[in-house]
Amino acid sequence: MKPIVRFYTSKLRSKPELILSILFVIIFSFLIIAPFIQMIYTSLTYQDYDLRLQRGAVEGAFTLFHYIRIFASDLTSALLIKPLIHSLAIGFGVTILAMIIGSIFAWIFVRTDISHKKFFQTVITIPYMIPSWVIALVWQLFFQNNRIGGTAGILQSTFGISIPDWLSYGYVPIVITLALHYYAYTFLMISGALRTIDSELEEAGAVAGLSRMKVLTKITFPLVLPALGSSFVLTFTRSMGTFGTPALLGLPVRYFTLPTQIYALINSRNTGDAFVLALVLIVLAITAISINNKIIGVRRSFVTMKGKGFRANPMPLGKLRPVIMGLLILFLMLVIVFPIIMLILSTFILLPDNYSFSNMTTHFWVGESEPLIASGQKGVLRNPGILNALYNSIRLGIIAAVTNAFLGLLIGYTVVKNRGTKIAKIIESVAFAPYVFPGIAFAAIYLSMFSRSIGPIPALYGTFALIVLIVVVKNLPFSSRSGISAIMQIDQSLEESAVIQGIPWLRRFRLIILPLSKSGFISGMLLTFITSMRELSLVILLVTPKTGLLTTMIFAYKTQEQTQHVNAVTLLLLIVIIIANILIKLISMRSPYKTIDLG
């Protein structure tokens, strides 16, 4: 027996990817698969909330009660049909508008001779770097009316313009604000696709007598169709499942989407119905991803890069160049510069609807507590609750970023080393699974799972550790894909030569894998930091007064209609995110290559 044990022990030592595979299967089973099973189990059993609704119900007993309530009852319209229609309408509306904006920008910056391309390409993606619901806050700052919002926005208070309800809240502002956030997806994907198309292909069409429009529709459009399909599915999935913007611009007029309906049900402790709706969202997301994979699979046969050379001749704009430049500058001013200036200005105004100089104050930044101002809240820089939230947000971002960066590399190492095997496909697929989980529902499951101790794991309810755990798991799809890409770029012969020299795996990882993937590792870490900093739907149910974050503070102040504190905390969040983005740019400019001494 002992020789067999020694044989398998030495085999595991020589193949660390097998040990990592076993560890990831165990971890993922507990943190990803088990919550999904818990979601299904909860939806198929009576919960405490149901005992008031169903006579004779026994808590924990099997039932289709929740599915009947959602799909075949008098409440179906309110709980499912209307929120589903709203979500689908938002998904399609945002996607179409975002794709139009993103495609136009991609074509201008890649296919024309527009000036200052690098500057515009950097600035044009700024709206995606900030949370989508921040754009919703800026929208309210301008377009809020006093019939619903209580206080008038800039347009009504300054110019006396009567803002219609449909422009202040509901479908139209949700679609516009989300499109101004998500157009970056299309811009980045279409830009990449257009750069791979040889200009000779389009020039050949022009020589054959095709007009510019026909060249665009017959040659260019089919070649970028895979990128268009991917951007459509990605934008549609994310916009349909987002929570923050529909909550800010929809809930005041009871315009519910599936995520906000799930939030309302969970808040009322009706988790069974909430999880049925969450499963509907998951099915929609999986369907969209499957369509995306089929589109990419079908279109892979197009060849746009050839071995004999490559030319990408920009189209001269001629007299249209100053016009297009003017429109670009106007767009940046209206969407980025002017709103941020007004956001800053609003934090120095004592009364929300008075923009005169005499109404200016620094109270909301450095003021002491005064009962008649902001319900006695201190200024942001003196407020212990906000400073604690700032500390918690940065701490969460750093811990989650470092953890996800290492996990991403380890997952990448495991998948690449086991490439072609079932275990590699399983680990890669399960690591991507959290992407399709609605953040609100995922948080509710973790809240239920960790409200009591599980074996050696203590109860994590109300702890900062639970917030870190769920943020790390939710970001696994991105860190794992980044890790796989980084490991695939490393020549396996480097590690094989170290194995021949008898160097242990941990030392090989430290001396070879980590240094060669250092640039991607740090960039991925900082990107995770930004994602963690702007998270709202995933943590809104888990925070306590001690573990509050900047995002949850903003949401809380918004529900209390403390506009100046909302905008001040938002600016604080933006400053941190902008600093992190600057760090990304600085680090990405550094060379990732480094001489490695294995001695």
C-alpha positions as CSV (number, residue, x, y, z in Angstrom):
1,M,0.0,0.0,0.0
2,K,2.8,2.4,0.9
3,P,4.5,2.1,-2.5
4,I,1.2,3.0,-4.2
5,V,0.8,6.1,-1.9
6,R,4.4,7.1,-2.6
7,F,3.8,6.7,-6.4
8,Y,0.7,8.9,-6.5
9,T,2.4,11.4,-4.1
10,S,5.4,11.8,-6.4
11,K,3.1,12.0,-9.4
12,L,1.2,14.9,-7.9
13,R,4.4,16.6,-7.0
14,S,5.6,16.4,-10.6
15,K,2.3,17.6,-11.9
16,P,1.2,20.6,-9.7
17,E,-1.7,21.3,-12.2
18,L,-3.4,18.1,-10.9
19,I,-3.2,19.4,-7.3
20,L,-4.6,22.8,-8.5
21,S,-7.3,21.1,-10.4
22,I,-8.5,19.2,-7.4
23,L,-8.3,22.3,-5.2
24,F,-10.3,24.4,-7.8
25,V,-12.9,21.7,-8.2
26,I,-13.5,21.7,-4.4
27,I,-13.5,25.5,-4.1
28,F,-15.7,26.1,-7.1
29,S,-18.1,23.4,-6.0
30,F,-18.6,25.2,-2.7
31,L,-18.5,28.8,-3.8
32,I,-20.2,28.6,-7.2
33,I,-22.1,25.3,-7.8
34,A,-23.5,25.0,-4.3
35,P,-25.0,28.6,-4.4
36,F,-26.6,27.8,-7.7
37,I,-28.1,24.5,-6.3
38,Q,-29.2,26.5,-3.2
39,M,-31.0,29.0,-5.5
40,I,-32.9,26.2,-7.2
41,Y,-33.6,24.4,-3.9
42,T,-35.0,27.6,-2.4
43,S,-37.3,28.2,-5.4
44,L,-38.7,24.7,-5.0
45,T,-39.4,24.7,-1.2
46,Y,-41.6,26.7,1.1
47,Q,-39.8,29.5,2.9
48,D,-40.7,31.4,6.1
49,Y,-42.4,34.2,4.1
50,D,-44.7,31.7,2.3
51,L,-46.3,30.4,5.5
52,R,-48.4,33.6,5.6
53,L,-49.5,33.1,2.0
54,Q,-50.2,29.4,1.7
55,R,-52.4,27.6,4.3
56,G,-50.9,24.4,5.5
57,A,-47.5,25.1,4.1
58,V,-44.5,23.5,5.9
59,E,-41.2,25.3,5.8
60,G,-38.7,23.4,3.7
61,A,-41.2,21.2,2.0
62,F,-41.1,20.7,-1.7
63,T,-43.5,22.9,-3.7
64,L,-44.0,24.6,-7.1
65,F,-45.7,27.4,-5.3
66,H,-43.1,30.0,-6.3
67,Y,-43.2,29.0,-10.0
68,I,-47.0,29.1,-10.0
69,R,-47.0,32.6,-8.5
70,I,-44.5,33.8,-11.0
71,F,-45.7,32.1,-14.2
72,A,-49.4,31.4,-13.7
73,S,-51.2,33.6,-11.2
74,D,-52.9,36.9,-10.9
75,L,-49.5,38.3,-9.8
76,T,-47.7,37.1,-13.0
77,S,-48.1,40.4,-14.8
78,A,-46.7,42.5,-11.9
79,L,-44.0,40.1,-10.9
80,L,-42.8,38.8,-14.2
81,I,-44.3,40.1,-17.4
82,K,-43.9,43.8,-16.9
83,P,-40.4,43.7,-15.4
84,L,-39.4,41.2,-18.1
85,I,-40.8,43.5,-20.9
86,H,-39.1,46.5,-19.3
87,S,-35.7,44.6,-19.0
88,L,-35.9,43.4,-22.6
89,A,-36.9,46.8,-23.9
90,I,-34.0,48.4,-22.0
91,G,-31.6,45.7,-23.3
92,F,-32.6,46.2,-26.9
93,G,-32.8,50.0,-26.6
94,V,-29.5,50.4,-24.9
95,T,-27.8,48.0,-27.2
96,I,-29.0,49.6,-30.4
97,L,-28.1,53.1,-29.3
98,A,-24.8,52.1,-27.8
99,M,-23.8,50.2,-31.0
100,I,-24.7,53.2,-33.2
101,I,-22.5,55.5,-31.1
102,G,-19.7,53.0,-30.7
103,S,-19.6,52.0,-34.4
104,I,-19.5,55.7,-35.5
105,F,-16.6,56.5,-33.2
106,A,-14.8,53.3,-34.2
107,W,-15.1,54.1,-37.9
108,I,-14.0,57.7,-37.4
109,F,-10.9,56.8,-35.4
110,V,-9.8,53.8,-37.4
111,R,-11.0,54.5,-41.0
112,T,-10.5,58.3,-41.3
113,D,-7.7,60.8,-41.0
114,I,-9.2,62.6,-38.0
115,S,-6.6,64.5,-36.0
116,H,-5.5,63.7,-32.4
117,K,-6.7,60.1,-32.6
118,K,-4.8,58.9,-29.5
119,F,-6.3,61.7,-27.3
120,F,-9.8,61.1,-28.5
121,Q,-9.5,57.3,-28.2
122,T,-8.5,57.7,-24.6
123,V,-11.0,60.3,-23.6
124,I,-14.0,58.7,-25.4
125,T,-13.9,55.6,-23.1
126,I,-14.0,57.7,-19.9
127,P,-17.8,57.1,-19.4
128,Y,-17.1,53.4,-19.1
129,M,-14.5,53.9,-16.4
130,I,-17.1,55.3,-14.1
131,P,-20.1,53.4,-12.7
132,S,-23.2,53.5,-15.0
133,W,-25.4,54.8,-12.2
134,V,-23.1,57.9,-11.8
135,I,-24.3,58.9,-15.2
136,A,-27.8,58.4,-14.0
137,L,-27.1,60.8,-11.0
138,V,-25.8,63.4,-13.4
139,W,-28.9,63.0,-15.5
140,Q,-31.1,63.6,-12.5
141,L,-29.0,66.7,-11.6
142,F,-30.1,68.2,-15.0
143,F,-33.5,66.7,-15.7
144,Q,-35.1,66.0,-12.4
145,N,-38.5,67.7,-11.9
146,N,-40.1,68.7,-8.6
147,R,-43.3,66.7,-9.3
148,I,-41.6,63.4,-8.6
149,G,-38.1,64.1,-7.4
150,G,-39.0,66.7,-4.7
151,T,-36.4,69.2,-5.9
152,A,-36.0,70.6,-9.3
153,G,-32.9,69.9,-11.5
154,I,-30.7,72.5,-13.1
155,L,-32.9,73.0,-16.2
156,Q,-36.1,73.6,-14.3
157,S,-34.6,75.7,-11.5
158,T,-32.4,77.8,-13.6
159,F,-34.3,78.2,-16.9
160,G,-37.8,77.4,-15.7
161,I,-38.2,74.6,-18.2
162,S,-40.9,72.2,-17.3
163,I,-39.4,68.7,-17.6
164,P,-41.9,66.0,-18.5
165,D,-42.0,62.9,-16.3
166,W,-40.9,60.6,-19.1
167,L,-37.7,62.5,-19.5
168,S,-37.0,62.6,-15.8
169,Y,-37.6,59.0,-14.9
170,G,-38.4,55.7,-16.6
171,Y,-37.5,54.1,-19.9
172,V,-36.0,57.0,-21.9
173,P,-33.4,58.3,-19.3
174,I,-32.5,54.7,-18.4
175,V,-31.7,53.8,-22.0
176,I,-29.8,57.0,-22.7
177,T,-27.7,56.9,-19.6
178,L,-26.8,53.2,-20.0
179,A,-26.0,53.7,-23.7
180,L,-23.6,56.5,-22.8
181,H,-21.9,54.0,-20.5
182,Y,-21.9,50.8,-22.6
183,Y,-21.1,52.2,-26.0
184,A,-17.4,51.6,-25.1
185,Y,-18.0,47.8,-25.7
186,T,-18.9,48.4,-29.4
187,F,-16.2,51.0,-29.8
188,L,-13.4,48.8,-28.6
189,M,-14.6,45.6,-30.5
190,I,-15.4,47.3,-33.8
191,S,-12.1,49.3,-33.6
192,G,-10.2,46.1,-33.2
193,A,-12.0,44.4,-36.1
194,L,-11.6,47.4,-38.4
195,R,-7.8,47.5,-37.7
196,T,-7.5,43.9,-39.1
197,I,-9.2,44.7,-42.4
198,D,-6.8,45.3,-45.3
199,S,-7.7,48.4,-47.2
200,E,-7.1,46.6,-50.4
201,L,-10.3,44.7,-49.9
202,E,-12.4,47.9,-49.8
203,E,-10.3,49.5,-52.6
204,A,-11.0,46.5,-54.8
205,G,-14.7,47.0,-54.3
206,A,-14.3,50.7,-55.2
207,V,-12.4,49.8,-58.4
208,A,-15.2,47.4,-59.3
209,G,-17.5,50.3,-59.4
210,L,-19.2,50.0,-56.0
211,S,-20.3,53.2,-54.2
212,R,-19.0,54.0,-50.7
213,M,-22.3,52.9,-49.2
214,K,-22.1,49.6,-51.1
215,V,-18.5,49.0,-50.1
216,L,-19.6,49.6,-46.5
217,T,-22.6,47.2,-46.7
218,K,-21.1,44.6,-49.0
219,I,-17.5,44.4,-47.7
220,T,-16.8,46.2,-44.5
221,F,-20.0,45.3,-42.6
222,P,-19.8,41.5,-43.2
223,L,-16.2,41.5,-42.1
224,V,-17.0,43.2,-38.8
225,L,-20.2,41.3,-38.2
226,P,-18.6,38.9,-35.6
227,A,-17.5,41.9,-33.6
228,L,-20.9,43.5,-33.9
229,G,-22.5,40.2,-32.8
230,S,-20.3,40.0,-29.7
231,S,-20.8,43.6,-28.8
232,F,-24.6,43.2,-29.2
233,V,-24.7,40.2,-26.9
234,L,-22.3,41.7,-24.3
235,T,-24.1,45.0,-24.2
236,F,-27.6,43.4,-24.2
237,T,-26.7,41.0,-21.3
238,R,-25.1,43.6,-19.1
239,S,-27.7,46.4,-19.7
240,M,-30.6,44.0,-19.1
241,G,-29.2,42.7,-15.8
242,T,-27.9,46.0,-14.4
243,F,-29.4,47.3,-11.1
244,G,-28.1,50.7,-10.1
245,T,-29.4,52.9,-13.0
246,P,-32.9,51.3,-13.2
247,A,-33.1,51.7,-9.4
248,L,-32.3,55.4,-9.5
249,L,-34.3,56.3,-12.5
250,G,-37.1,53.7,-12.4
251,L,-38.1,53.0,-8.8
252,P,-39.4,56.6,-8.1
253,V,-42.1,56.0,-10.8
254,R,-42.4,52.2,-10.1
255,Y,-40.8,51.3,-13.4
256,F,-39.5,47.8,-12.3
257,T,-37.0,45.7,-14.2
258,L,-36.1,42.1,-13.3
259,P,-33.1,43.2,-11.2
260,T,-35.1,45.8,-9.3
261,Q,-38.0,43.4,-8.9
262,I,-35.6,40.8,-7.4
263,Y,-34.3,43.5,-5.0
264,A,-37.8,44.4,-3.9
265,L,-38.7,40.8,-3.3
266,I,-35.6,40.0,-1.4
267,N,-36.1,43.2,0.7
268,S,-39.5,41.9,1.6
269,R,-37.9,38.5,2.5
270,N,-39.7,36.7,-0.4
271,T,-36.6,34.9,-1.5
272,G,-38.4,32.0,-3.3
273,D,-40.1,34.3,-5.8
274,A,-36.9,36.4,-6.2
275,F,-34.8,33.3,-7.1
276,V,-37.3,32.2,-9.7
277,L,-36.9,35.6,-11.4
278,A,-33.1,35.3,-10.9
279,L,-33.3,32.0,-12.8
280,V,-35.1,33.7,-15.6
281,L,-32.3,36.2,-15.9
282,I,-29.7,33.4,-15.8
283,V,-31.5,31.6,-18.7
284,L,-31.7,34.8,-20.7
285,A,-27.9,35.5,-20.1
286,I,-27.0,31.9,-21.1
287,T,-29.1,32.1,-24.2
288,A,-27.4,35.4,-25.2
289,I,-23.9,33.9,-24.6
290,S,-24.8,30.8,-26.6
291,I,-26.0,32.9,-29.5
292,N,-22.7,34.9,-29.3
293,N,-20.7,31.7,-29.4
294,K,-22.6,30.5,-32.4
295,I,-22.1,33.8,-34.2
296,I,-18.3,33.7,-33.6
297,G,-18.1,30.0,-34.5
298,V,-19.9,30.6,-37.8
299,R,-17.9,33.7,-38.8
300,R,-14.4,32.4,-38.0
301,S,-13.9,31.4,-41.6
302,F,-13.3,35.1,-42.7
303,V,-9.7,35.9,-43.3
304,T,-8.9,39.6,-43.1
305,M,-5.1,39.5,-42.4
306,K,-2.8,38.0,-45.1
307,G,0.8,37.0,-45.0
308,K,1.9,39.2,-48.0
309,G,1.5,42.5,-46.2
310,F,-1.2,44.8,-44.7
311,R,-2.4,48.3,-45.5
312,A,-5.0,50.4,-43.7
313,N,-5.4,53.6,-45.6
314,P,-7.4,56.2,-43.7
315,M,-10.2,57.9,-45.7
316,P,-9.6,61.7,-46.1
317,L,-12.3,63.7,-44.5
318,G,-11.5,66.8,-46.4
319,K,-13.9,69.7,-45.6
320,L,-15.8,67.5,-43.2
321,R,-12.8,67.2,-40.8
322,P,-13.5,70.4,-38.8
323,V,-17.2,69.6,-38.7
324,I,-16.5,66.1,-37.3
325,M,-13.9,67.5,-34.9
326,G,-16.4,70.0,-33.7
327,L,-19.1,67.4,-33.1
328,L,-16.6,65.2,-31.2
329,I,-15.6,68.1,-28.9
330,L,-19.3,68.9,-28.4
331,F,-20.1,65.3,-27.5
332,L,-17.2,65.2,-25.0
333,M,-18.3,68.5,-23.5
334,L,-21.9,67.5,-23.1
335,V,-21.3,63.9,-21.9
336,I,-18.1,64.3,-19.8
337,V,-16.8,67.7,-19.1
338,F,-19.9,69.8,-18.5
339,P,-21.7,67.2,-16.3
340,I,-18.6,66.7,-14.1
341,I,-18.3,70.5,-13.7
342,M,-21.9,70.8,-12.7
343,L,-21.5,67.8,-10.4
344,I,-18.7,69.6,-8.6
345,L,-20.7,72.8,-8.5
346,S,-23.7,71.2,-7.0
347,T,-21.7,70.1,-3.9
348,F,-21.1,73.8,-3.1
349,I,-24.7,74.8,-3.2
350,L,-26.7,75.1,0.0
351,L,-30.2,74.9,-1.4
352,P,-30.5,72.4,-4.3
353,D,-32.5,74.7,-6.6
354,N,-30.6,78.0,-6.1
355,Y,-27.4,78.5,-8.1
356,S,-26.7,82.1,-7.1
357,F,-23.3,83.0,-5.6
358,S,-24.9,83.9,-2.2
359,N,-26.0,80.3,-1.9
360,M,-22.5,78.9,-2.1
361,T,-21.1,76.9,0.8
362,T,-18.3,74.4,1.7
363,H,-20.5,72.8,4.3
364,F,-21.0,69.5,2.4
365,W,-17.2,69.0,2.2
366,V,-15.8,70.3,5.5
367,G,-18.8,71.5,7.6
368,E,-19.6,70.5,11.1
369,S,-23.0,69.0,12.0
370,E,-25.9,71.4,11.9
371,P,-29.4,70.2,12.6
372,L,-31.0,72.3,9.9
373,I,-28.7,71.2,7.1
374,A,-28.6,67.7,5.6
375,S,-30.3,66.2,8.6
376,G,-27.3,67.1,10.8
377,Q,-24.8,65.2,8.6
378,K,-21.2,66.5,8.7
379,G,-19.3,67.4,5.6
380,V,-17.8,64.5,3.5
381,L,-14.2,65.1,4.7
382,R,-15.3,65.3,8.4
383,N,-18.0,62.5,8.3
384,P,-16.7,59.4,10.1
385,G,-19.2,57.2,8.2
386,I,-18.1,58.4,4.8
387,L,-14.4,58.2,5.7
388,N,-15.0,54.7,7.0
389,A,-16.7,53.8,3.7
390,L,-13.8,55.2,1.8
391,Y,-11.4,53.1,3.8
392,N,-13.6,50.0,3.3
393,S,-13.9,50.6,-0.4
394,I,-10.1,51.0,-0.9
395,R,-9.5,48.0,1.4
396,L,-12.0,45.9,-0.5
397,G,-10.5,46.9,-3.9
398,I,-7.0,46.1,-2.9
399,I,-7.8,42.7,-1.2
400,A,-10.1,41.6,-4.0
401,A,-7.6,42.8,-6.7
402,V,-4.6,41.0,-5.3
403,T,-6.6,37.8,-4.6
404,N,-8.2,37.8,-8.0
405,A,-4.9,38.4,-9.8
406,F,-3.3,35.4,-8.2
407,L,-6.4,33.2,-8.6
408,G,-6.6,34.2,-12.3
409,L,-3.0,33.2,-12.9
410,L,-3.4,29.9,-11.0
411,I,-6.6,29.1,-12.9
412,G,-4.9,30.0,-16.2
413,Y,-2.0,27.8,-15.3
414,T,-4.3,24.9,-14.5
415,V,-6.4,25.3,-17.6
416,V,-3.4,25.7,-20.0
417,K,-1.5,22.8,-18.5
418,N,-4.5,20.6,-18.7
419,R,-5.6,21.9,-22.1
420,G,-7.8,19.5,-24.1
421,T,-8.9,17.6,-21.1
422,K,-12.4,17.5,-19.5
423,I,-11.2,18.9,-16.2
424,A,-9.7,22.0,-18.0
425,K,-13.1,22.6,-19.7
426,I,-15.0,22.2,-16.5
427,I,-12.7,24.5,-14.5
428,E,-12.8,27.2,-17.2
429,S,-16.6,26.9,-17.6
430,V,-17.4,27.0,-13.8
431,A,-15.0,29.9,-13.3
432,F,-17.0,31.9,-15.9
433,A,-20.4,30.9,-14.4
434,P,-20.6,33.8,-11.9
435,Y,-20.9,36.1,-14.9
436,V,-24.5,35.0,-15.5
437,F,-25.6,35.3,-11.9
438,P,-27.6,38.5,-11.1
439,G,-25.6,40.4,-8.5
440,I,-28.6,40.9,-6.2
441,A,-29.6,37.2,-6.2
442,F,-26.0,36.1,-5.8
443,A,-25.7,38.3,-2.7
444,A,-29.0,36.9,-1.3
445,I,-27.7,33.3,-1.7
446,Y,-24.4,34.1,0.1
447,L,-26.3,35.9,2.8
448,S,-28.3,32.8,3.4
449,M,-25.4,30.4,3.1
450,F,-23.1,32.2,5.5
451,S,-25.6,33.3,8.1
452,R,-24.5,30.2,10.0
453,S,-21.3,28.3,10.4
454,I,-20.4,25.7,7.8
455,G,-18.0,23.1,9.3
456,P,-14.8,25.0,10.2
457,I,-16.0,28.2,8.4
458,P,-17.7,30.5,11.0
459,A,-20.8,32.5,10.3
460,L,-19.8,35.5,8.1
461,Y,-23.1,37.4,8.2
462,G,-22.4,41.1,8.7
463,T,-18.6,40.7,8.3
464,F,-16.3,42.4,5.8
465,A,-14.9,39.0,4.9
466,L,-18.2,38.1,3.3
467,I,-18.2,41.2,1.1
468,V,-14.6,40.4,0.0
469,L,-15.5,36.7,-0.7
470,I,-18.5,37.5,-3.0
471,V,-16.6,40.3,-4.9
472,V,-13.7,37.9,-5.5
473,V,-16.0,35.1,-6.8
474,K,-18.1,37.5,-8.9
475,N,-14.9,38.7,-10.6
476,L,-13.5,35.3,-11.4
477,P,-14.8,35.3,-15.0
478,F,-12.6,38.2,-15.8
479,S,-9.5,37.3,-13.8
480,S,-9.6,33.7,-15.1
481,R,-9.8,34.8,-18.7
482,S,-7.0,37.3,-18.1
483,G,-4.9,34.5,-16.4
484,I,-5.5,32.1,-19.3
485,S,-4.4,34.6,-21.8
486,A,-1.3,35.5,-19.8
487,I,-0.2,31.8,-19.3
488,M,-0.8,30.9,-23.0
489,Q,1.7,33.6,-24.0
490,I,4.5,32.0,-22.0
491,D,6.6,29.3,-23.8
492,Q,6.3,26.1,-21.9
493,S,9.9,25.2,-22.7
494,L,10.9,27.8,-20.1
495,E,9.3,25.9,-17.2
496,E,10.3,22.6,-18.7
497,S,14.0,23.6,-18.5
498,A,13.5,24.5,-14.9
499,V,11.9,21.1,-14.2
500,I,14.9,19.4,-15.7
501,Q,17.1,21.4,-13.2
502,G,15.0,20.1,-10.3
503,I,13.5,23.5,-9.4
504,P,10.3,23.1,-7.2
505,W,7.0,24.4,-8.6
506,L,6.6,27.2,-6.1
507,R,10.0,28.6,-7.1
508,R,9.3,28.1,-10.8
509,F,6.0,30.0,-10.3
510,R,7.9,32.8,-8.5
511,L,10.8,33.0,-10.9
512,I,9.3,32.3,-14.3
513,I,5.5,32.5,-14.5
514,L,4.9,35.5,-12.2
515,P,7.7,37.8,-13.7
516,L,6.7,37.0,-17.3
517,S,3.0,37.8,-16.6
518,K,3.8,40.7,-14.3
519,S,2.4,43.4,-16.6
520,G,-0.8,41.6,-17.2
521,F,-1.0,40.6,-13.6
522,I,-0.8,44.2,-12.3
523,S,-3.1,45.6,-14.9
524,G,-5.7,42.9,-14.2
525,M,-5.3,43.6,-10.5
526,L,-6.0,47.3,-10.9
527,L,-8.9,46.6,-13.2
528,T,-10.4,44.4,-10.5
529,F,-9.8,47.2,-8.1
530,I,-11.9,49.6,-10.2
531,T,-14.7,47.0,-10.6
532,S,-14.7,46.4,-6.9
533,M,-14.8,50.1,-6.1
534,R,-17.9,50.7,-8.2
535,E,-19.8,47.6,-7.2
536,L,-23.4,48.2,-5.9
537,S,-25.9,45.5,-6.7
538,L,-23.6,42.8,-5.4
539,V,-23.0,44.4,-1.9
540,I,-26.2,46.3,-1.3
541,L,-27.7,43.5,0.8
542,L,-24.5,42.6,2.7
543,V,-23.2,45.9,4.1
544,T,-23.7,47.0,7.7
545,P,-23.0,50.4,9.2
546,K,-19.4,49.2,10.0
547,T,-18.8,47.6,6.6
548,G,-20.5,50.3,4.4
549,L,-18.8,51.3,1.1
550,L,-18.9,54.5,-0.9
551,T,-21.3,53.0,-3.4
552,T,-23.8,52.0,-0.7
553,M,-23.4,55.3,1.0
554,I,-24.3,57.1,-2.2
555,F,-27.4,54.8,-2.6
556,A,-28.4,55.5,1.0
557,Y,-28.0,59.3,0.7
558,K,-30.0,59.1,-2.6
559,T,-33.0,57.4,-0.9
560,Q,-32.9,60.2,1.7
561,E,-32.8,62.8,-1.1
562,Q,-29.6,64.4,0.3
563,T,-28.4,65.5,-3.2
564,Q,-25.3,67.4,-2.1
565,H,-23.9,64.5,-0.1
566,V,-24.8,62.1,-3.0
567,N,-22.7,64.2,-5.4
568,A,-19.8,64.8,-3.0
569,V,-19.4,61.1,-2.2
570,T,-19.8,60.3,-6.0
571,L,-16.9,62.7,-6.7
572,L,-14.8,61.1,-4.0
573,L,-15.4,57.7,-5.7
574,L,-14.6,59.1,-9.1
575,I,-11.3,60.5,-7.8
576,V,-10.2,57.1,-6.6
577,I,-11.2,55.4,-9.8
578,I,-9.4,58.0,-12.0
579,I,-6.2,57.6,-9.9
580,A,-6.5,53.9,-10.4
581,N,-6.9,54.3,-14.2
582,I,-3.9,56.6,-14.3
583,L,-1.9,53.9,-12.6
584,I,-3.1,51.4,-15.2
585,K,-1.9,53.6,-18.0
586,L,1.5,54.1,-16.3
587,I,2.0,50.4,-15.6
588,S,0.9,49.3,-19.1
589,M,3.6,51.6,-20.6
590,R,6.3,49.7,-18.9
591,S,8.0,46.8,-20.6
592,P,6.7,43.4,-19.3
593,Y,10.0,41.7,-20.1
594,K,12.6,40.9,-17.5
595,T,15.7,38.9,-17.3
596,I,15.2,35.9,-15.0
597,D,17.9,34.2,-13.0
598,L,17.1,30.6,-12.2
599,G,20.2,30.1,-10.1
